[in-house]
């Protein structure tokens, strides 16, 4: 049986790595920079990093649109980080500062923060505004995606 390869963007250098889907849970290192592909933490992105992750990751991507002055955003940040530890490697979690990258927030019509958007295959498939705890984040992501939590059965 031939392994199905998926593209995963390195969170450190934004290089695209091809990995066997059934080995995603094993982690792995970037072929260019040598850093871990999955660190169990959200990846902080700028506009170029956001575009690269959305366009080239072949795993679902969850983006937290936030701002440093936003109290609910800051309150949700630890829960989003804890969710990343549970959702990786089946999902990539990103954090995008809407103050630093307003053009991306405008592109997706972000009107309130925090807002999360789930992207599958480059397309936004679900959006949720408002702060949530880890349990609600996990439930929302898993309920919106046809993706399984078992990497051996996962398919996008």
N, C-alpha and C positions, 0 to 999 in steps of 0.2 A: 504494500500500500504506500502511495506517495503522500508525503506530508503536505498539507495545505499551508502555504506561506502567506503571511499577512504583513503589511507594512505598518511599522510603528515608528513614530518620530521620537528621536532622542530628546529628553527634556533639557539636556545641557547644551547641545550644539545644534539642534534642529535637523540633524542628518536623518535620512530615512533608512531604517534597518528592516530587513526581511527576516521574519522569525516564523518557525513552525507554530501553527495555532495551538497544537496540543502541548507545546512547551512554554507557552506564555507564563504560566504559573512558576516556572523555573527561574524567571527573571531574565538574566542575560545582560551583556554589556554592549555598549555602542561600538560598532566596528571602526569608528573614526576616533572618538575621544576616550573610549574605554570606560566611561561612567556607566552606572547602572541605568537600564532602560526604565525600570519601575522602582521608584523609591518610596511608594506608599504615602506620598504627599502631593498636594496640588502643584501644578507647574504655573509659575507666574509668567505671563506672556505680554509682549508688546504687540503692535499691529501685525508685524511680519511673522512673529511666532504664532499668533492666533491663526492667521491665514494658513500657515504651513501645517499646523496641527489639524485644523478642520479639513483641509483639502487632502492631506496625505495619510492620516491615520486610518487604518481599516478596522479599528475598534471604535465603538461609540465614544463620543467626547461630551463631557458635561462641563459647561462654563458657568462660573460664578461671576456675574457682573456686579462690581462693588465700588466703593469709594472710601478713602481713608477718613473722611469726616462723618461717615454714616454710622450711627450707633448700632442699628440692627445688623449692619454688615459686619461690624467688628464683633458683635455678639455671636453671629453665626460662623465666623471664621474657624474657631476650634472644632465645631461640629463638621464643617466641610472637610477639614483636614482629617478628622477621624473617619469620615465616610470614604475618603480617598484610600485610606489604609485597607478598608474592606472591599472596595469596588475594583481596585487595581488587581490584576492586569486585564480584567474584562472590559474596563472603561478607563479612559484617560480623563483626569479632572484638571481643569485650567482655572486660573484666577486672572480676571482682566479688570484693571483699575480704569473705571470710566472717566476719571479726571485726567489721567495720563493719556488715554486713547479714546477720546470722545467720538472719533469718526467711526470706530467699530460699533460702539454703543448706538450711534445714530443709524447705522446700517441695519441694525436689528430692532430699531424702534423701542429702545429701552427707555421707559418712562418713569419707572420707580426701581429703587435698589434696596436690598439685594434682589436680583433676578437671576434665575438659573435657566439655561437653555440646554436641551439635550440634542446633539447633532448625531445623525447616523448617515453615513455615506455622503458627507458634505452638506446635508440638508437639516435645517432645524425641524425636529419632529414634535417637540413639546417645550413649553415654557411655563415657569412658575415664579411669581413675584412673592416676596415676603421672606422673612427670616424663618428658618426651620431648625429643629434639633437634628442630631445624627439619625435617629430612628426615622423621622419623617423624610429626611433627605434620601436615605436608603430605600424606603418604601416608594417614594415618588419616582426615583430613577428606575428601579426594577419594575414598577408598574407601567412605565411608559415605553419600555424597550422590549422587543421580542427576544433580546439577548438573555441567555441563561447565566446563572452564577457558577456553573461548572465549566471550567475551561475545556474539558474534554468533550463536552457536548455543544460548546458555544459555536454559534454561527450568526453572522450579521446578515 
